[in-house]
């Protein structure tokens, strides 16, 4: 969860200006501040500069990641705090610069968060934990949409003078401070791969033992539960006592610093415990298996760093890059950035703005429900199921929206937009990041994030202008066509990763 705060900040930062489009330009006009005279261009620049800043953030992510995943998140949180602080100043240049700097931090987050979660998570839960990124993103959007209700409506007299917008602009500071504090006080470790490559064997052993303890505790609880069902509650069972003793021993191992600093005392205490030879051997074998698995993962990662352009790696990188392109060619960030305009339905006035704010809030709620649902479904269905199902629904919604736009059926477009957002946030949205973090290393993840940020920049900055130039039906039909190509691409070229080890994922696109 500490890692997913990065995506929480990303969702909020991409979404909060959506609620300020009605009042910010008006305030600059009222106070005769330096500004971009055209209101639509003003809002497009201020809204889109975040995604523009994320491009250099993605570019510098790869070298920073070499210093550590945790270090990268600390740097990103500090940049986020600094950028958000600049936006509190009532000046057009500091507003643009601040949001650009926020974008730099988001580019780092997009590169490091999926990678960190993938490398630190046990394989059995990597899919569900990976979806926390999308869950955090839509939660950030929901918070940003909710905070728009503290602002006056654009036709109210207070809209020209209120400074409540500073709450909306300054909220990312809270996310940055929380994450920075968590990673400097509680979560002071990196991933096993980073420590092994660095040669810090003490930290490496700590993380390996921590993962082993978590897995053993989970298995012990399940074993005790199964055996309790078979044993009468009024009678004690030595098997249950042995399992409980094993659980207690695993809990003692969780304090890794104490175990290393006081190893002699720990050995004396452990020697006094009565453990069967089978239990000792089982624990020893579990640790050896985890160490062997981590060593193999490290060898794989090292080979990719030294030989990043091997044929199978280039193929995997190309496929993930195209998935990143299709991910944003759904137009999701155009909806995120201009949902208020969509739900206004061309009307003006306070009643239309209230309807737009409520519609945007409901869209945020549906996104959260979709992400909660997908967290559980990832335990059951493979990655390609989410890709195909989500893309099919998105394509259908875009096609039907084009038909509704031809006949000016605005209610139909709004309904299709809600379904479309639900499908993206429960399928294509999180699955793309999970899949790419499973198949690629930090180098490839940075490239995928860069492509994603470029597409975000295009849609977040120019979606309204593209709809004016190509017309609404043309945009909807065009995006639907792209998604149909995406479905064919996934069916033909994308290979399944669910249930596979890191070694198997590395060889996924080997044709030998």
Secondary structure, 3 states (H helix, E strand, C coil): CCCCHHHHHHHHHHHHHHHCCCCHHHHHHHCCCCCCCCHHHHHHHHHHHHHHHHHHHHHCHHHHHCCCHHHHHHHHHHHHHHHHHHCCCCCHHHHHHHHHHHHHHHHHHHHHHHHHHHHHCCHHHHHHHHCHHHHHHHHHHHHHHHHHHHCCCCCCHHHHCCCCHHHHHHHHHHHHHHHHHHHHHCCCCCCHHHHHHHCCHHHHHHHHHHHHHHHHHHHHHHHHHHHHHHCCCCCCCHHHHHHHHHHHHHHHHCCHHHHHHCHHHHHHHHHHCCCCHHHHHHHHHHHHHHHHHHHHHHHHHHHHHHCCCCHHHHHHHHHHHHHHHHHHHCCHHHHHHHHHHHHHCCCCCHHHHHHHHHHHHHHHHHHHHHHHHHHHHCCCCCHHHHHHHHHHHHHHHHHHHHHHHHCCCHHHHHHHHHHHHHHHHHCHHHHHHHHHHHHCCHHHHHHHHHHHHHHHHHHHHHHHHHHHHHCHHHHHHHHHHHHHHHHHHHHHHCCCCCCCCHHHHHCCCCCC
